[in-house]
Amino acid sequence: PLLGLEGWLAAAIVMAYFGTSFLVFPDYFTVYPRWAAVAYLPLRMAPSFFYAVPVLSVFAAIAFLLHLTCGRNPAQWAGATPWILAALGGFLSYVLQGKGFPYMRLPAVAFAVLAPLLSPAFLSYAFPRASRGAVLALCLVPTQWLLVTPINLDGLQKVIRAMAPAHPKMLAVSSNGSIGQPLVRLLDGEWASIAGSQLLAAGADFRLEYDVLNAEDHAMATQIVKMERDRLRDELQQRRPDVLLIDNMRFGRGYNWEAWARVDPAIDRELNKNYRLTAHTQGIAVWLRR
């Protein structure tokens, strides 16, 4: 089967995608992997996160789904095996990345649900209607694992709507990309940055503080922090955001992002001269341009 037309087309698509990316975006293969290795990959959830009750309940539901659809028939299990292997591959990717984000669970959940739903037994007209309903209901258990608890941004919305100009230009100083990006859409504003957060700087700073790095990684982490701070300075000066959101958390721990930014004298002058602190709400300091 690997040498069929579909296999050759799949291989051609993968190679064309890889080749085009390498020619057009070479930094993705040379620069960014080094940044990720220093500032992103080492930041992982605790191992217990990956075998907690929600994870085990998902595996139990999938096992029961396969029992309902495949039973003890080897032929039925043969049909489900590719999907099961794909689901295990998706879960392995999720564990290796170690971040716990729902979108990283999607391949594992999608393939695991497809295994029973696309089994010959389930697709057969002879499959009992009651069992069919039970299978469909049980499919909701793994998909619950993809749900995200949204951040409540009502307080920030009220403050910004009351004090900032309409359609504000906004920028955030935070390791959390899920603060400013949804908020700017809710306010019909404009994002005044090429990035959603200072995630790389947060990771690099964290490792500089808590890990013993070799000389090369220490230099790389220091360079990343400087690069992110330089970017923030340039965006404050050139894009002149109306609203500046400064967080007080980094990876779930308290952190002074204002002090981090003021290390740069130009940012310090920019904040003192052109911005005023107007409110603290939901753990975020809201600064408005004078």
Backbone as numpy.savetxt, mean C-alpha at the origin, in Angstrom:
# Nx Ny Nz CAx CAy CAz Cx Cy Cz
1.42 -28.33 -22.35 0.60 -27.11 -22.35 1.45 -25.83 -22.35
2.66 -25.86 -21.75 3.49 -24.67 -21.70 3.95 -24.22 -23.08
3.97 -25.13 -24.05 4.45 -24.78 -25.38 3.31 -24.46 -26.34
2.08 -24.33 -25.82 0.96 -23.96 -26.67 1.01 -22.48 -27.04
0.10 -22.07 -27.90 0.07 -20.68 -28.37 -0.09 -19.70 -27.20
-0.94 -20.07 -26.23 -1.18 -19.17 -25.10 0.11 -18.93 -24.32
0.91 -20.02 -24.13 2.17 -19.88 -23.40 3.15 -18.96 -24.11
3.23 -19.10 -25.45 4.14 -18.25 -26.21 3.68 -16.79 -26.16
2.38 -16.57 -26.25 1.87 -15.18 -26.18 2.14 -14.57 -24.81
1.92 -15.36 -23.75 2.16 -14.85 -22.41 3.64 -14.49 -22.23
4.52 -15.36 -22.71 5.96 -15.09 -22.60 6.34 -13.84 -23.38
5.76 -13.67 -24.57 6.08 -12.49 -25.39 5.63 -11.21 -24.70
4.45 -11.26 -24.07 3.94 -10.06 -23.38 4.85 -9.70 -22.21
5.23 -10.71 -21.42 6.10 -10.46 -20.26 7.44 -9.89 -20.71
8.04 -10.46 -21.75 9.34 -10.00 -22.21 9.25 -8.60 -22.82
8.16 -8.31 -23.54 7.98 -6.97 -24.11 7.80 -5.94 -23.01
7.05 -6.30 -21.98 6.83 -5.39 -20.85 8.15 -5.11 -20.13
8.90 -6.17 -19.86 10.18 -6.04 -19.16 11.16 -5.22 -20.01
11.25 -5.55 -21.29 12.19 -4.84 -22.16 11.87 -3.37 -22.30
10.58 -3.06 -22.48 10.16 -1.66 -22.59 10.46 -0.89 -21.30
10.14 -1.51 -20.17 10.41 -0.87 -18.88 11.90 -0.60 -18.71
12.73 -1.57 -19.10 14.17 -1.42 -18.93 14.72 -0.29 -19.80
14.18 -0.15 -21.01 14.66 0.90 -21.91 14.15 2.27 -21.54
12.88 2.36 -21.14 12.27 3.67 -20.89 12.49 4.13 -19.45
12.48 3.20 -18.48 12.62 3.55 -17.06 13.77 2.76 -16.43
15.00 2.97 -16.86 16.11 2.16 -16.34 16.32 2.31 -14.83
15.90 3.47 -14.27 16.08 3.67 -12.82 15.32 2.64 -12.00
14.25 2.08 -12.55 13.49 1.06 -11.81 14.31 -0.20 -11.59
15.37 -0.36 -12.36 16.19 -1.56 -12.25 17.54 -1.28 -11.59
17.91 0.00 -11.48 19.23 0.33 -10.95 19.16 1.13 -9.66
18.37 2.20 -9.63 18.33 3.12 -8.48 17.29 2.70 -7.45
16.05 2.56 -7.89 14.93 2.33 -6.95 15.05 1.04 -6.16
15.54 -0.04 -6.74 15.68 -1.25 -5.91 16.61 -1.04 -4.72
17.65 -0.23 -4.89 18.56 0.04 -3.77 17.85 0.87 -2.70
17.05 1.84 -3.13 16.29 2.63 -2.15 15.34 1.72 -1.38
14.62 0.88 -2.12 13.65 -0.01 -1.46 14.33 -0.95 -0.49
15.51 -1.45 -0.87 16.23 -2.40 -0.02 16.64 -1.77 1.30
16.94 -0.47 1.27 17.38 0.22 2.49 16.20 0.74 3.30
15.23 1.37 2.64 14.23 2.16 3.36 12.83 1.55 3.40
12.59 0.49 2.63 11.21 -0.02 2.57 11.09 -1.49 2.94
11.87 -2.33 2.30 11.72 -3.77 2.51 11.93 -4.20 3.96
12.89 -3.62 4.71 13.10 -4.08 6.09 11.96 -3.74 7.04
11.07 -2.81 6.65 9.96 -2.42 7.52 8.83 -3.42 7.34
8.71 -4.35 8.26 7.77 -5.45 8.11 6.89 -5.57 9.34
5.69 -6.14 9.13 4.82 -6.47 10.25 5.46 -7.62 11.05
5.05 -7.74 12.31 5.53 -8.86 13.12 5.07 -10.18 12.49
5.88 -11.24 12.57 5.50 -12.53 11.95 4.14 -13.04 12.41
3.77 -12.76 13.67 2.48 -13.24 14.18 1.31 -12.68 13.40
1.52 -11.54 12.72 0.44 -10.93 11.94 -0.06 -11.87 10.85
0.82 -12.72 10.34 0.48 -13.54 9.18 -0.14 -14.89 9.56
-0.19 -15.20 10.85 -0.95 -16.39 11.24 -1.92 -16.05 12.37
-2.45 -14.83 12.34 -3.44 -14.40 13.31 -4.80 -15.03 12.98
-5.77 -14.82 13.85 -7.10 -15.43 13.70 -7.75 -15.11 12.35
-7.74 -13.84 11.87 -8.36 -13.58 10.56 -7.74 -14.40 9.44
-6.42 -14.57 9.49 -5.75 -15.34 8.43 -6.16 -16.80 8.51
-6.16 -17.35 9.70 -6.51 -18.76 9.87 -7.97 -19.01 9.50
-8.85 -18.05 9.80 -10.26 -18.23 9.45 -10.45 -18.23 7.94
-9.65 -17.44 7.23 -9.71 -17.43 5.77 -9.30 -18.79 5.22
-8.21 -19.35 5.75 -7.75 -20.66 5.29 -8.79 -21.74 5.60
-9.41 -21.64 6.78 -10.43 -22.63 7.15 -11.62 -22.55 6.19
-12.05 -21.33 5.86 -13.18 -21.16 4.95 -12.86 -21.73 3.57
-11.65 -21.48 3.09 -11.26 -21.98 1.77 -11.19 -23.50 1.77
-10.65 -24.08 2.85 -10.58 -25.54 2.94 -11.98 -26.15 2.92
-12.92 -25.52 3.63 -14.29 -26.05 3.66 -14.97 -25.87 2.31
-14.67 -24.76 1.62 -15.20 -24.56 0.28 -14.75 -25.67 -0.66
-13.47 -26.01 -0.58 -12.95 -27.07 -1.44 -13.54 -28.42 -1.07
-13.80 -28.62 0.23 -14.43 -29.87 0.65 -15.85 -29.98 0.07
-16.58 -28.86 0.08 -17.96 -28.88 -0.43 -17.99 -29.15 -1.93
-17.02 -28.58 -2.65 -17.07 -28.68 -4.11 -16.32 -29.88 -4.66
-15.17 -30.19 -4.09 -14.34 -31.27 -4.63 -14.50 -32.59 -3.89
-14.85 -32.52 -2.60 -15.04 -33.74 -1.83 -13.80 -34.60 -1.84
-14.00 -35.89 -2.11 -12.86 -36.82 -2.14 -12.59 -37.32 -3.55
-13.08 -36.60 -4.51 -12.92 -37.02 -5.91 -11.59 -36.49 -6.46
-10.62 -37.37 -6.75 -9.32 -36.91 -7.24 -9.42 -36.08 -8.51
-10.38 -36.41 -9.38 -10.51 -35.67 -10.63 -10.92 -34.22 -10.37
-11.82 -34.03 -9.38 -12.23 -32.66 -9.05 -11.06 -31.86 -8.48
-10.28 -32.50 -7.62 -9.13 -31.81 -7.03 -8.08 -31.47 -8.09
-7.95 -32.32 -9.11 -7.01 -32.04 -10.19 -7.38 -30.74 -10.90
-8.70 -30.53 -11.07 -9.15 -29.30 -11.72 -8.91 -28.06 -10.87
-8.93 -28.22 -9.54 -8.76 -27.08 -8.63 -7.29 -26.80 -8.33
-6.42 -27.77 -8.59 -5.01 -27.63 -8.18 -4.33 -26.38 -8.74
-4.46 -26.04 -10.05 -3.78 -24.82 -10.53 -4.20 -23.57 -9.77
-5.49 -23.47 -9.45 -5.97 -22.29 -8.72 -5.43 -22.29 -7.29
-5.37 -23.45 -6.67 -4.84 -23.54 -5.30 -3.37 -23.13 -5.28
-2.60 -23.60 -6.26 -1.19 -23.25 -6.32 -1.02 -21.74 -6.56
-1.87 -21.18 -7.41 -1.81 -19.73 -7.65 -2.13 -18.96 -6.37
-3.13 -19.45 -5.60 -3.49 -18.79 -4.35 -2.34 -18.86 -3.35
-1.67 -20.02 -3.28 -0.52 -20.16 -2.38 0.61 -19.23 -2.81
0.81 -19.10 -4.11 1.82 -18.15 -4.60 1.48 -16.72 -4.22
0.19 -16.36 -4.33 -0.23 -15.02 -3.92 -0.01 -14.78 -2.44
-0.29 -15.80 -1.62 -0.10 -15.64 -0.18 1.38 -15.56 0.16
2.22 -16.33 -0.55 3.66 -16.26 -0.33 4.18 -14.86 -0.64
3.70 -14.26 -1.74 4.09 -12.90 -2.09 3.69 -11.92 -0.98
2.49 -12.11 -0.46 1.98 -11.25 0.62 2.87 -11.34 1.86
3.27 -12.56 2.23 4.12 -12.74 3.41 5.51 -12.17 3.17
6.06 -12.39 1.96 7.40 -11.90 1.66 7.44 -10.38 1.70
6.38 -9.72 1.23 6.36 -8.25 1.27 6.21 -7.76 2.71
5.46 -8.48 3.52 5.44 -8.22 4.95 4.83 -6.91 5.38
3.95 -6.32 4.57 3.38 -5.03 4.93 1.94 -5.13 5.45
1.25 -6.20 5.08 -0.11 -6.40 5.58 -1.17 -5.60 4.87
-0.85 -4.96 3.73 -1.83 -4.14 3.03 -2.86 -5.03 2.32
-4.14 -4.64 2.35 -5.18 -5.48 1.73 -4.95 -5.74 0.24
-4.44 -4.74 -0.50 -4.29 -4.97 -1.94 -3.26 -6.06 -2.23
-2.34 -6.28 -1.28 -1.36 -7.34 -1.46 -1.97 -8.72 -1.22
-3.14 -8.76 -0.55 -3.81 -10.04 -0.33 -4.68 -10.43 -1.53
-4.93 -9.50 -2.42 -5.90 -9.72 -3.49 -5.61 -10.96 -4.33
-4.37 -11.18 -4.81 -4.13 -12.40 -5.62 -4.45 -13.68 -4.86
-4.03 -13.74 -3.59 -4.29 -14.95 -2.81 -5.79 -15.20 -2.67
-6.53 -14.16 -2.33 -7.98 -14.32 -2.12 -8.69 -14.63 -3.43
-8.33 -13.91 -4.50 -9.01 -14.10 -5.78 -8.84 -15.53 -6.29
-7.62 -16.03 -6.28 -7.38 -17.39 -6.79 -7.97 -18.44 -5.86
-7.95 -18.18 -4.55 -8.52 -19.15 -3.61 -10.03 -19.27 -3.79
-10.70 -18.18 -4.09 -12.14 -18.22 -4.31 -12.46 -18.86 -5.66
-11.60 -18.63 -6.65 -11.84 -19.21 -7.97 -11.71 -20.74 -7.96
-10.86 -21.27 -7.05 -10.64 -22.72 -7.02 -11.95 -23.49 -6.86
-12.80 -23.19 -5.86 -14.06 -23.93 -5.77 -15.10 -23.47 -6.78
-15.12 -22.16 -7.09 -16.17 -21.65 -7.98 -16.01 -22.15 -9.41
-14.78 -22.45 -9.82 -14.55 -22.94 -11.18 -14.33 -24.45 -11.23
-14.57 -25.12 -10.12 -14.43 -26.58 -10.13 -15.57 -27.18 -10.97
-15.30 -28.27 -11.67 -16.34 -28.90 -12.50 -17.58 -29.27 -11.70
-17.40 -29.67 -10.45 -18.56 -30.07 -9.63 -19.49 -28.89 -9.41
-18.93 -27.73 -9.05 -19.76 -26.56 -8.76 -20.46 -26.07 -10.03
-19.77 -26.17 -11.17 -20.35 -25.70 -12.43 -21.36 -26.69 -13.01
-21.41 -27.89 -12.44 -22.33 -28.91 -12.94 -23.77 -28.61 -12.52
-24.71 -28.93 -13.42 -26.14 -28.74 -13.09 -26.58 -29.68 -11.97
-25.81 -30.75 -11.77 -26.18 -31.72 -10.74 -25.78 -31.27 -9.33
-25.04 -30.18 -9.23 -24.61 -29.74 -7.90 -25.82 -29.26 -7.10
-26.03 -29.74 -5.87 -27.23 -29.40 -5.10 -27.37 -27.89 -4.90
-28.60 -27.40 -5.02 -28.84 -25.97 -4.89 -28.48 -25.47 -3.49
-28.79 -26.24 -2.47 -28.48 -25.83 -1.10 -26.97 -25.69 -0.90
-26.22 -26.66 -1.44 -24.75 -26.59 -1.33 -24.20 -25.41 -2.13
-24.85 -25.12 -3.26 -24.40 -23.98 -4.07 -24.53 -22.68 -3.28
-25.65 -22.54 -2.56 -25.84 -21.35 -1.73 -24.83 -21.27 -0.62
-24.51 -22.43 -0.02 -23.51 -22.44 1.06 -22.14 -22.04 0.54
-21.80 -22.51 -0.66 -20.50 -22.16 -1.25 -20.42 -20.66 -1.50
-21.47 -20.10 -2.10 -21.46 -18.66 -2.40 -21.39 -17.84 -1.11
-22.09 -18.28 -0.07 -22.06 -17.56 1.20 -20.68 -17.63 1.84
-20.05 -18.82 1.76 -18.73 -18.98 2.35 -17.66 -18.16 1.60
-17.91 -17.89 0.33 -16.95 -17.07 -0.43 -16.84 -15.67 0.14
-17.84 -15.22 0.89 -17.78 -13.89 1.49 -16.73 -13.82 2.59
-16.43 -14.97 3.22 -15.46 -14.96 4.33 -14.08 -14.54 3.85
-13.50 -15.17 2.81 -12.19 -14.70 2.35 -12.21 -13.27 1.83
-13.29 -12.88 1.14 -13.32 -11.53 0.58 -13.39 -10.47 1.67
-13.88 -10.80 2.87 -13.89 -9.84 3.98 -12.46 -9.43 4.33
-11.52 -10.28 4.02 -10.12 -10.02 4.34 -9.56 -8.86 3.51
-10.29 -8.48 2.47 -9.84 -7.40 1.60 -10.38 -6.04 2.03
-11.31 -6.03 2.98 -11.93 -4.76 3.37 -10.94 -3.89 4.13
-11.07 -2.59 3.92 -10.20 -1.62 4.58 -11.07 -0.72 5.45
-10.62 -0.45 6.67 -11.32 0.51 7.52 -10.91 1.91 7.09
-11.82 2.69 6.53 -11.43 4.01 6.02 -11.06 4.96 7.15
-10.14 5.87 6.86 -9.76 6.90 7.82 -10.84 7.96 7.84
-11.26 8.36 9.03 -12.26 9.41 9.17 -11.59 10.77 9.00
-11.93 11.47 7.94 -11.31 12.75 7.62 -12.26 13.93 7.81
-13.39 13.70 8.51 -14.40 14.75 8.65 -13.85 15.99 9.33
-13.08 15.79 10.42 -12.55 16.94 11.15 -11.63 17.79 10.29
-10.74 17.14 9.54 -9.84 17.88 8.66 -10.61 18.59 7.55
-11.62 17.92 7.02 -12.42 18.55 5.97 -13.06 19.84 6.46
-13.66 19.79 7.66 -14.34 20.97 8.20 -13.38 22.14 8.37
-12.22 21.86 8.95 -11.23 22.92 9.20 -10.78 23.54 7.89
-10.45 22.72 6.91 -9.91 23.24 5.66 -10.99 23.97 4.87
-12.20 23.44 4.86 -13.29 24.13 4.14 -13.56 25.50 4.76
-13.46 25.58 6.09 -13.78 26.83 6.77 -12.69 27.88 6.61
-11.42 27.46 6.47 -10.32 28.43 6.55 -9.52 28.58 5.27
-9.50 27.56 4.43 -8.66 27.61 3.23 -9.46 28.09 2.03
-8.79 28.57 0.99 -9.51 28.94 -0.23 -10.14 27.72 -0.90
-11.11 27.97 -1.75 -11.75 26.87 -2.48 -10.72 26.19 -3.39
-10.90 24.90 -3.59 -10.00 24.11 -4.43 -8.54 24.32 -4.02
-8.20 24.06 -2.78 -6.86 24.39 -2.30 -5.78 23.49 -2.87
-4.60 24.09 -3.02 -3.41 23.28 -3.29 -2.92 22.74 -1.95
-2.65 21.43 -1.90 -2.36 20.79 -0.62 -1.08 19.97 -0.69
-0.46 19.83 0.48 0.75 19.03 0.60 0.79 18.47 2.02
1.31 17.26 2.18 1.38 16.64 3.50 2.81 16.25 3.83
3.15 16.37 5.11 4.43 15.88 5.62 4.09 14.72 6.55
4.26 13.51 6.05 3.80 12.33 6.77 4.37 11.08 6.12
4.38 9.99 6.88 4.73 8.70 6.28 3.48 7.99 5.76
2.33 8.57 6.01 1.05 7.93 5.69 0.45 8.55 4.44
0.46 7.79 3.35 -0.09 8.31 2.09 -1.60 8.34 2.04
-2.27 7.77 3.04 -3.75 7.71 3.00 -4.38 8.87 3.77
-3.64 9.92 4.04 -4.21 11.12 4.67 -4.53 12.16 3.61
-3.48 12.65 2.95 -3.68 13.76 2.02 -4.34 13.39 0.73
-4.02 12.20 0.20 -4.53 11.87 -1.13 -6.05 11.73 -1.18
-6.71 11.02 -0.24 -8.18 11.03 -0.29 -8.75 12.41 0.03
-8.07 13.12 0.95 -8.59 14.42 1.39 -8.61 15.43 0.25
-7.58 15.45 -0.57 -7.52 16.42 -1.64 -8.64 16.17 -2.66
-9.03 14.92 -2.84 -10.14 14.63 -3.75 -11.47 15.04 -3.13
-11.63 14.80 -1.84 -12.87 15.18 -1.16 -13.07 16.70 -1.20
-11.97 17.45 -1.18 -12.05 18.91 -1.19 -11.96 19.49 -2.60
-11.90 18.61 -3.60 -11.76 19.05 -4.99 -10.57 19.99 -5.12
-9.46 19.58 -4.49 -8.27 20.42 -4.50 -7.23 19.92 -5.48
-6.01 20.41 -5.30 -4.89 20.05 -6.17 -3.73 19.60 -5.29
-3.15 18.47 -5.64 -2.03 17.95 -4.85 -0.75 18.61 -5.32
-0.04 19.27 -4.42 1.11 20.09 -4.78 2.42 19.34 -4.55
2.46 18.06 -4.89 3.66 17.28 -4.69 3.72 16.16 -5.71
4.94 15.72 -6.00 5.08 14.57 -6.90 4.94 13.26 -6.14
4.81 13.31 -4.81 4.69 12.10 -3.99 3.52 12.26 -3.02
3.03 11.12 -2.54 1.90 11.15 -1.62 2.31 11.29 -0.17
3.59 11.05 0.13 4.05 11.10 1.52 5.58 11.10 1.53
6.13 11.12 2.74 7.58 10.98 2.91 7.90 9.56 3.38
7.31 8.57 2.73 7.44 7.18 3.17 8.89 6.72 3.15
9.61 7.04 2.07 11.00 6.60 1.99 11.86 7.24 3.07
11.65 8.54 3.29 12.41 9.22 4.35 12.08 8.64 5.71
10.81 8.31 5.91 10.41 7.72 7.19 11.12 6.39 7.41
11.15 5.55 6.38 11.82 4.27 6.50 13.31 4.42 6.71
13.92 5.35 5.96 15.36 5.56 6.09 15.70 6.11 7.48
14.93 7.10 7.94 15.15 7.67 9.28 14.99 6.60 10.36
13.95 5.78 10.19 13.68 4.72 11.17 14.88 3.79 11.29
15.43 3.40 10.16 16.57 2.48 10.18 17.82 3.16 10.73
18.00 4.44 10.44 19.15 5.16 10.99 19.07 5.23 12.52
17.84 5.33 13.03 17.65 5.44 14.48 17.76 4.10 15.20
17.21 3.05 14.60 17.04 1.80 15.35 17.91 0.64 14.86
18.52 0.73 13.68 19.32 -0.37 13.15 20.79 0.04 13.06
21.64 -0.94 13.08 23.07 -0.72 12.85 23.33 -1.02 11.37
23.58 0.02 10.59 23.75 -0.13 9.15 25.23 -0.13 8.79
25.56 -0.85 7.73 26.92 -0.76 7.23 27.11 0.60 6.57
28.35 0.92 6.23 28.67 2.26 5.73 27.88 2.61 4.47
27.76 1.64 3.56 27.05 1.91 2.31 25.57 2.18 2.55
24.91 1.34 3.36 23.49 1.53 3.64 23.25 2.81 4.44
24.17 3.12 5.36 24.04 4.36 6.14 24.09 5.58 5.22
25.01 5.55 4.28 25.12 6.66 3.33 23.87 6.75 2.46
23.36 5.60 2.02 22.15 5.59 1.19 20.95 6.12 1.96
20.78 5.69 3.23 19.66 6.15 4.04 19.75 7.65 4.26
20.95 8.14 4.54 21.14 9.58 4.73 20.81 10.35 3.46
21.20 9.80 2.32 20.91 10.44 1.03 19.40 10.48 0.78
18.69 9.41 1.12 17.24 9.37 0.91 16.55 10.44 1.76
16.94 10.55 3.02 16.34 11.57 3.89 16.58 12.96 3.33
17.81 13.22 2.90 18.12 14.53 2.33 17.33 14.78 1.06
17.21 13.77 0.21 16.47 13.91 -1.03 15.01 14.27 -0.77
14.38 13.61 0.21 12.97 13.87 0.52 12.81 15.27 1.12
13.76 15.68 1.96 13.68 17.01 2.56 13.90 18.09 1.49
14.82 17.84 0.57 15.04 18.79 -0.54 13.78 18.91 -1.39
13.14 17.78 -1.64 11.90 17.82 -2.45 10.83 18.64 -1.75
10.68 18.45 -0.44 9.69 19.22 0.32 9.99 20.71 0.24
11.27 21.08 0.37 11.65 22.49 0.29 11.30 23.07 -1.08
11.64 22.35 -2.13 11.38 22.85 -3.49 9.88 22.99 -3.73
9.09 22.05 -3.24 7.64 22.12 -3.47 6.99 23.25 -2.68
7.49 23.50 -1.48 6.97 24.64 -0.71 7.28 25.96 -1.40
8.47 26.05 -1.97 8.89 27.31 -2.59 8.30 27.51 -3.97
8.17 26.43 -4.73 7.78 26.57 -6.13 6.29 26.35 -6.35
5.70 25.37 -5.65 4.29 25.06 -5.87 3.39 25.84 -4.91
3.96 26.35 -3.83 3.27 27.23 -2.89 1.89 26.69 -2.48
1.85 25.55 -1.82 0.54 24.98 -1.41 -0.20 25.90 -0.46
-1.53 25.90 -0.57 -2.37 26.68 0.34 -2.50 26.01 1.69
-2.47 24.68 1.69 -2.67 23.90 2.92 -1.50 22.94 3.09
-0.91 22.97 4.27 0.18 22.05 4.60 -0.25 21.21 5.81
-0.31 19.90 5.62 -0.71 18.99 6.70 0.54 18.33 7.26
0.77 18.48 8.57 1.96 17.90 9.19 1.51 16.87 10.23
1.89 15.64 10.01 1.48 14.51 10.85 2.30 14.48 12.14
1.81 13.70 13.12 2.58 13.51 14.36 2.84 12.03 14.64
2.73 11.20 13.58 2.94 9.76 13.73 3.87 9.27 12.63
4.60 8.20 12.96 5.42 7.51 11.96 5.34 6.03 12.24
4.70 5.30 11.33 4.53 3.86 11.47 3.91 3.50 12.83
2.85 4.25 13.21 2.12 3.93 14.43 2.74 4.44 15.70
3.87 5.14 15.62 4.51 5.71 16.80 4.54 7.23 16.67
4.53 7.92 17.82 4.61 9.36 17.79 5.91 9.84 17.16
5.82 10.90 16.36 7.00 11.41 15.68 6.78 12.88 15.34
7.82 13.71 15.48 7.74 15.15 15.24 8.16 15.45 13.80
7.20 15.41 12.89 7.51 15.69 11.49 7.84 17.16 11.26
7.29 18.04 12.09 7.64 19.46 11.94 9.12 19.67 12.22
9.62 19.06 13.29 11.05 19.18 13.59 11.89 18.56 12.49
11.42 17.44 11.93 12.14 16.81 10.81 12.26 17.78 9.64
11.18 18.49 9.33 11.19 19.42 8.20 12.06 20.64 8.48
12.02 21.15 9.71 12.74 22.39 10.04 14.25 22.20 10.12
14.74 20.97 10.03 16.19 20.76 9.96 16.77 21.53 8.78
16.00 21.65 7.71 16.43 22.43 6.56 16.15 23.91 6.85
17.16 24.77 6.87 16.93 26.19 7.19 15.95 26.87 6.25
15.96 26.49 4.97 15.05 27.12 4.01 13.60 26.75 4.32
13.35 25.49 4.73 11.99 25.09 5.12 11.58 25.82 6.39
12.51 25.93 7.33 12.24 26.65 8.57 11.82 28.09 8.27
12.55 28.78 7.38 12.19 30.16 7.01 10.85 30.20 6.29
10.63 29.21 5.43 9.36 29.17 4.68 8.17 29.04 5.62
8.27 28.16 6.60 7.17 27.98 7.55 6.95 29.25 8.37
8.03 29.87 8.84 7.91 31.07 9.68 7.36 32.26 8.89
7.77 32.37 7.65 7.42 33.55 6.86 6.07 33.43 6.17
5.79 32.26 5.59 4.64 32.15 4.68 3.50 31.29 5.19
3.64 30.66 6.37 2.58 29.78 6.85 2.25 30.09 8.31
1.03 29.77 8.67 0.60 29.93 10.07 -0.15 28.67 10.48
0.13 28.24 11.70 -0.57 27.07 12.24 -1.97 27.49 12.64
-2.98 26.83 12.07 -4.36 27.23 12.33 -5.14 26.23 13.18
-4.76 24.97 13.16 -5.56 23.99 13.91 -4.77 22.70 14.08
-5.11 21.97 15.15 -4.69 20.58 15.35 -5.96 19.75 15.37
-6.09 18.81 14.48 -7.28 17.96 14.51 -6.91 16.57 14.00
-7.44 15.56 14.66 -7.20 14.17 14.30 -5.71 13.85 14.21
-4.92 14.46 15.08 -3.49 14.21 15.11 -2.70 14.90 14.01
-3.34 15.79 13.25 -2.69 16.46 12.14 -2.67 17.98 12.42
-1.51 18.58 12.23 -1.40 20.04 12.32 -1.72 20.63 10.95
-2.64 21.59 10.91 -3.07 22.21 9.66 -2.45 23.60 9.58
-1.58 23.77 8.62 -0.92 25.06 8.37 -1.50 25.66 7.10
-1.80 26.95 7.14 -2.34 27.64 5.97 -1.36 28.71 5.51
-1.30 28.90 4.20 -0.43 29.92 3.64 -0.98 31.30 3.98
-0.10 32.21 4.40 -0.51 33.57 4.78 -1.00 34.32 3.56
